[in-house]
Amino acid sequence: MTVVGIDVGTKGGLTALDDTGALIESVPMPRTKDKTRSFFGDVADFIRKHSPSKVMIEQVGAMPKQGVVSMFKFGTNFGGLLGVVEALKVPYELIRPQAWRKLTLANDIKAMKIDNKKQVEIMVKRLWPSANWIAPRCRTTHDGMTDSALIALSGI
């Protein structure tokens, strides 16, 4: 059994874990330089490659002070990702950020007075210490990859 986790944003990520929670692959959300082509085909390729028994998708909504155009684009991406998973006929679950964090973060990390992204980074480095969480051409941890890893873990 393989579970794929999806952090939905354009700076999100995709992660595949096996049924023991072992990391198979984690990548940043595919992007295109050509704005006329969508990245949904690349997401479909990732899902097909790993043949998951389930896909866990972060269920997100509008946030204060986000513009109409950015929210429309975000909603389009979310809907497109649901369409990809539906078209591939892979069972999926939507999970809110608060729920996957509650399921996957250790109590000592939850107690730390640091932001959510840093808590997630500490947890994934504890769970998968040899994994590379830095995306190509970047110097810092890619929070879309780390989030998608814990989203996937919440489905095991």
C-alpha positions in Angstrom: 0.0 0.0 0.0 1.3 3.5 -0.9 -0.2 6.8 0.2 0.4 10.0 -1.7 0.0 13.3 0.2 -0.7 16.6 -1.7 0.0 20.1 -0.3 -2.3 22.0 -2.8 -0.6 25.4 -3.3 1.5 26.3 -6.2 4.4 26.1 -3.8 3.0 22.9 -2.4 4.4 19.4 -2.8 3.8 15.7 -3.5 5.0 12.9 -1.3 4.6 9.1 -1.6 5.0 6.9 1.5 4.7 3.1 1.9 2.4 1.5 4.4 5.1 1.6 7.1 5.6 5.3 6.7 8.9 4.9 4.8 9.6 7.8 2.4 9.5 6.8 -1.3 9.6 10.2 -2.9 8.9 13.8 -2.2 8.9 16.6 -4.8 7.8 20.2 -5.0 4.5 20.8 -6.8 5.3 20.8 -10.5 5.3 24.2 -12.1 5.3 25.4 -15.7 7.1 28.3 -17.1 4.6 28.4 -19.9 1.4 29.8 -18.3 -0.7 28.4 -21.1 -0.1 24.8 -19.9 -1.3 23.3 -16.7 0.8 21.2 -14.3 -2.0 18.6 -13.8 -0.5 16.2 -16.2 2.7 16.1 -14.1 0.7 15.5 -11.0 -1.1 12.7 -12.7 2.3 11.2 -13.7 3.5 11.3 -10.1 0.3 9.5 -8.9 0.5 6.9 -11.7 4.1 6.3 -10.9 3.4 5.4 -7.3 0.0 3.6 -7.8 -1.3 4.7 -4.4 -4.1 2.9 -2.6 -5.2 6.4 -1.3 -4.4 10.1 -1.9 -4.6 12.5 1.0 -5.3 16.1 -0.1 -5.0 19.1 2.1 -8.4 20.8 2.4 -7.8 24.5 2.5 -10.0 27.6 2.1 -9.7 31.3 1.8 -7.4 33.2 4.1 -7.8 36.8 5.3 -6.3 39.5 3.1 -5.9 37.3 0.0 -6.9 38.9 -3.2 -9.7 37.8 -5.4 -7.4 36.8 -8.3 -5.1 34.7 -6.1 -8.0 33.0 -4.4 -9.6 32.2 -7.8 -6.3 30.7 -9.0 -5.9 28.7 -5.7 -9.4 27.4 -6.1 -8.8 26.4 -9.7 -5.7 24.5 -8.7 -7.5 22.7 -5.8 -10.4 21.7 -8.2 -8.0 20.6 -10.9 -6.1 18.4 -8.4 -9.4 16.8 -7.3 -10.2 16.3 -11.0 -6.9 14.5 -11.6 -7.4 12.1 -8.7 -11.0 11.5 -9.7 -10.0 10.8 -13.3 -7.3 8.3 -12.1 -10.0 6.6 -10.0 -7.8 6.7 -6.9 -9.7 6.9 -3.5 -8.9 10.1 -1.7 -9.6 11.9 1.5 -9.6 15.6 2.2 -7.9 16.6 5.5 -7.7 20.0 7.1 -4.3 21.4 8.1 -5.2 21.4 11.8 -6.2 17.7 11.6 -3.1 16.4 9.9 -0.9 18.4 12.2 -2.7 17.0 15.3 -2.3 13.4 13.9 1.4 13.7 13.0 3.2 16.1 15.2 4.8 14.8 18.4 3.7 16.4 21.6 7.1 17.8 22.4 7.1 19.6 19.0 3.5 20.8 19.5 4.6 22.4 22.8 7.3 24.5 21.1 6.5 28.1 20.8 7.5 28.3 17.1 5.4 28.7 13.9 3.6 25.7 12.3 6.0 25.5 9.3 9.0 25.2 11.6 7.2 22.5 13.7 6.6 20.5 10.6 10.2 20.8 9.4 11.5 19.5 12.8 9.1 16.6 12.7 9.9 15.4 9.1 13.6 15.7 9.9 13.1 13.5 12.9 11.0 10.9 11.0 13.2 10.9 7.8 16.6 12.2 8.9 18.4 11.2 5.7 15.8 12.7 3.3 16.6 15.9 1.4 13.9 18.5 1.9 15.5 21.2 -0.2 14.1 21.5 -3.6 16.4 21.9 -6.7 17.8 25.4 -7.0 16.8 26.3 -3.4 18.8 26.7 -0.2 16.1 26.2 2.4 13.7 23.5 3.4 10.7 23.4 1.0 7.6 23.6 3.2 5.4 22.1 0.5 7.4 18.9 0.5 7.5 18.7 4.3 3.8 19.4 4.6 2.9 16.8 1.9 4.9 14.2 3.8 2.9 14.7 6.9 -0.3 14.9 5.0 0.6 11.5 3.5 1.5 10.1 6.9 -1.9 11.1 8.3 -3.4 8.6 5.8 -1.5 5.6 7.0 
